[in-house]
Amino acid sequence: MVTDSGGRSDAEAAGHLDLGRVRELFDASTDFTIGLEEEFAIVDPESLELRHRFEDLYAACQQDERLAQSAAGELIASEIEIRSGRAETFAAAMDLQREHRARLFALAEGMGLALAATGTHPWASYLDQRIIDTPHYARLRGELRWVAQRNNTWSLHVHVGVRGADRAVAVCDHLRGVLPVFLALSANSPFLDGHDTGLSSVRTEIFTRTFPRCGIHEPFGSWEAYRDFIELLVRTNSIVEATQLWWSVRPHHTFGTVEVRICDAQTGGEESFALAALMTACVAQSALDYDEGLLPEPLGQREIEENLWRAIRRGTEGMMIDFGRGEERPALEAVERLLEWTAPARQSLGLDPALPELNGARRARRALDAGASIEEIYREAVAETRRTYVPEGVSTK
């Protein structure tokens, strides 16, 4: 049986495009289970250059029974992802992920490597990037060519269980309008090619603007419409597996979850959890509002694109359009509205995210304005990743 570095077989990948089977999976899903996925750059601790050591680090993870199913590859050889696995509560997911973080960082350090959590590497050239050598990623490399080569980016993903296929599609449709706020909060990639890009999330420009079936999709309206479109993609040889649906929010065909994929990787470990908690609350509140018939009509694509660009450009430092009022308001006000809207879900699920005052992009740019070099800022980010993802006193054994 041929598998990729994430453990998927070709037969499993094909099975996940059986939309009848996927509908049954959603209809049997459990509400508001949690899965966390965090991506890290593999770097040299001294030079901070990317190191194409995924295969070595992944092989070491396979010798650790706690990491064997948690570690995964994501296209490029200078990246590794760890997953909490399914948890019944957010608190349980954090406990699992803390253990996985500690074990992964210990393995990396034992191999003379460091791990970094930012949306982009500030100066690494994509021309030097190597794609993981598996049949799965070789197929993507052949299909995507420059697009696959260019994608040296890192992000944070959250899975939330949602029962019911139509309900899951309705939740995805509604969350489209919330995604720019998540991105503004998480923006953590201002630097690329050794320069300040002037953007808060250049990762978003690299990934969501270049990959096919990526970014924020138009609303589907129903499971039947979603099914018909996916079946069309299969029939016309556009996709051969569900992982080729790279949208920023999507129904996940393997887990029966709504997966939110818009965010930059977070340099602070607790900030990663806080952002994931808010995304979880928004998924849950959307599902609860659907049950009560309270979900409004989804925003149109042109409205969402306006706020998405504002999030990419200025993050939480700028303004966003309140389309209900027909006026622009501070982005941080949109965050406050999310907290107000999700209060019932957060109380029910025990979620109290301590969101940072400044996102990673604003902190990095303040350091740049104060005279620090981009290399110095990234070195501190690598140190902060180690310090906050595996705090002092946490066992790495």
Secondary structure, 3 states (H helix, E strand, C coil): CCECCCCCEHHHHHHCCCHHHHHHHHHCCCCCCEEEEEEEEEECCCCCCECCCHHHHHHHHCCCCCCCCCEECCCECCEEEEECCCECCHHHHHHHHHHHHHHHHHHHHHCCCEEECCCECCCCCHHHCCECCCHHHHHHHHHHCHHHHHCCECEEEEEEECCCHHHHHHHHHHHCCCHHHHHHHHCCECEECCEECCCCEHHHHHHCCCCCCEECCCCCCCHHHHHHHHHHHHHCCCCCCHHHCEECEEEECCCCEEEEEEEECCCCHHHHHHHHHHHHHHHHHHHHHHHCCCCCCCCCHHHHHHHHHHHHHHHHHCEEEECCCCEEEEHHHHHHHHHHHCHHHHHHHCCCCCCCCCCHHHHHHHHHHCCCCHHHHHHHHHHHHHHHHCCCCCCCC
